[in-house]
Amino acid sequence: MASKMRRGALVIAAIGALVGMPMLNGVAFADKHAAEAVEHAKAAVSHGKEGHADACVEHASEALKHAQAVAKNPHGAEGIKHLTEAVKHGKAGHADACTEHAEGAATHLAEVK
């Protein structure tokens, strides 16, 4: 009888681990990508403030790649909108607008939980 109870508990623990671990791993995955996106968005801001539209685009594009991983989060989605605009304006040579949108993206992406 005790053997059956231990076996049942082991099966339940194994199923819980199989279901729970991927969920926890997804949280860490999202946090990593959000942090990378914020880092690149801040670099885009820094370069944009110096008037370097091309470097602003480069970092905003890299931030956008990472932000795609957190698109389901409302702040992630808003960050993506800002980064898309930052890239668009930066490619047009508008470093100030690229900077403004990269700042907005960094603010939103920092809120991704």
PyMOL commands that set and color helices and strands:
alter all, ss='L'
color gray80, all
select helices_A, chain A and resi 2-49+53-70+74-91+95-109
alter helices_A, ss='H'
color red, helices_A
deselect
rebuild
show_as cartoon
